[in-house]
């Protein structure tokens, strides 16, 4: 699904170059459940943003589902990202003036995928995540765990090929965080490719593959 060849990423602060990624070579296959682990500043979020088409590399080759990413213009890139990737973030990013089912439906507005009966699909996703009685609640009326489950349902509404989750349990207590990771495990068992970015070593056991990044390079890549 993803092929990265010698990916480098740098930023410039004045004339000073700050190197974040220092030659990443990586393949992620369809159906994997990958934990990408590293401490703050290691480059893990930058790497996820590149794989999620939210940021661009400085150097190297990047293929996503046999498409050479650098061949896509901004409009094509946005469409490709919306069709193929679902995102889950630490801070949920739910719109406060919309209820749960309306938040789940947001990606459809920007999608060219044909989703039959989208509102019914959103309702079914919320029911699957034990939120059947929360469909008309706004985010302020939901717990942190409930908000994250709404965010996961939103990530799934366009039936993406890849789910990218950046510190999805970071704002939750350990029990609720474990429940969220079990949801990702369930989705992976359903056939979804899942990549979770975290600094928390306790989450490593949920994945089937552990990739550790240190100082912009991959230091460990093991099947668990």
N, C-alpha and C positions, 0 to 999 in steps of 0.2 A: 504493500500500500504506500509506504513512504521509503524513499531512498535519499540519504544525505551523503554527499561525497565532499570531504574536506571543507566543511562549512566553517567559515570564520565570520565574526561580527565585531566591528570596532565602532567606537564613537570618538568624536574629536571634541576636546574641551580647549578652545582656542587653537593653538598649534600642537597641543599634546594629544596623542592617540591613546585611547583607552581600549585595550583588547579584552573583549568579553568571552567570545568563543574562539578557540585556538586550533581548529581543525577537527571537526566532528564528523566521523564516519559511522553511519547508523542505518539499519533497515528495520522497519516495523511491518509485520505481516498482518494480513486480515485475520481477525478473530483473536488477536493477542490481548492480554491484560497486562499492561506495563506500568510499573511504578518507577517514576523518574525522581530520584532523591538527591538532595544536596543542601548544604547550608545556605543561609542568606548570602547573596553575592557570588555564588558558585557559577551562575550562568544558566540555571535550570529554567527559569521563567523566560529568559531570552530565547532559549532553544524551543520551548513550547510555543512562544509567540511566532517564531519562524515557521514551525510545523503547522501552526494554525492559520498561517497566511495573514497574521496581524502585523508582522514586521518582516523586513527584508534582510537577507544576508548581505555581507560585504564581499564575500568570495566563496566560490564552490559551486556545486551542482545540486539541485533539489528537484526530485520527481515525486509527484503525488498522483497515485493511480495512473501511472504511465504518462502523465502530463508534465512537461517541462515547465515549471512554475514561472521562470523568468520570461517565458514566451507570452504570458498573459498580461494584458493591460489592466489598469485599475478597475475598470468596469467588469471585465471578465473575471478578474481575481475576486471581486466582491461576490459575484454570482456563484463562482466555483466554491467559495468558502461557505456560502449560505446553503448550497445544495448538499455538501459533503461533510460538514463539520458541525457538531453541536458543542457548545461551550458551557461549562459550569465554573463559577468563580467563588472565591471565599466570601465576598460581600453580597452575594445573591443578585444584586442589580435588578430587583423587581421595581416596576413603576408604582409608586405609592397610591396613585389615584385610580388604578385598575384593580379589579378583583383577581382571584387566582386564575380562573379560566381565561380571562382576558389577557393576563400576563403570559400564559402558555401560548396563546395564539399570536403573539407579536412577530415571531420570525416569518410567519406566513405572509405578512404584509410585504416583506422584502424578497420573497421567494418566487421563482418562476416554476417551481414544482407544482404539479397538479395534485392537491391533497383533497380527496373526496370526503365530504362531511367533516370539515376541520373541527367544528365546535364539538361534535360527538366524539371525535378522536381525542380532543383535549380533555373532555370529561372522562373518557375511559382511562387515559393516562393518570389523571388525578385519582380516580378510583383505585387503580392498580397500586398507587403509592399511599393508600389509606387516607385519602383526602376527599372522599365523597361528600362529606358534610362541611367542607371548607371551600367549595367551588366559588361561592359568592363573597368570601371574606377578602378584605384587602390585606396587604402585607402587615400593617400595624396590628392586625387582629390575629396574626399567626405567630407561632413560636419560631425560633431560629431553625430548628429541624424541619418544621413544616415549610418554611420559606425555601429552604434548600431543596426540598422535594418538589416544590413548584418549579424551581429553577431547573431541576433535572428533567421534569416533564416538558418544560419549554425547550430544552436542548434536544428533546426527542421528537418534537412535533413534525419536523420536516424529514423524519426517518433518515438521519445522517449515517454515513459510513464509519465515522470516527467521532468518539466523544473525548474531548480534552477537558480535564478538570484541574484547575490551579488552586491548590491548597483548599479543597472543598470542605474539609473538616476544621479549618483553622479558627472559625468563629463559633465552634460548637463545643459542648462538653464531650468528654470521652465516650460516654454511652451513646449519645446521639450521633457522634462522629462514626462510631462503629456501625450504627444502623445505616448511615449513608453509604459507607463502604460496602456493606452487604447488598445494597441496591445496585451499586456498580458491578459487583460480582454476579448478581442475578442477570443484569443486562448483558454482561459478557457471556454468560451461559446461554443466553438467547441468540448469540452470534455477533453482538456488537464488538467492535474494536475499541478498547478503552485505554487511555493513558492518563494517569493521575500524577500530578506534580506535587511533591511534598518535602518538607524538611523533617517530618516525624517518622522515626524508624519503626514505630509500632504499626504503621500502615503497610510495611513491606510484605507482611504475610498474606495480605489480601490479593496480591497480584500473582501472576504466573512467571513474570520476568522482572528482575530488578536491575535498573541502570543507575549507577551512581556517577554524578558529575562533580568534579573538584577543579576549581581554578580554570574553568573553561574547557576542560578535557574530560573524556569518559575514563574513569578510573576502574570501573567494575561493570560487567554486563553478564548476568547469570540468570539461568532458568531456575525458578524456585519450585 
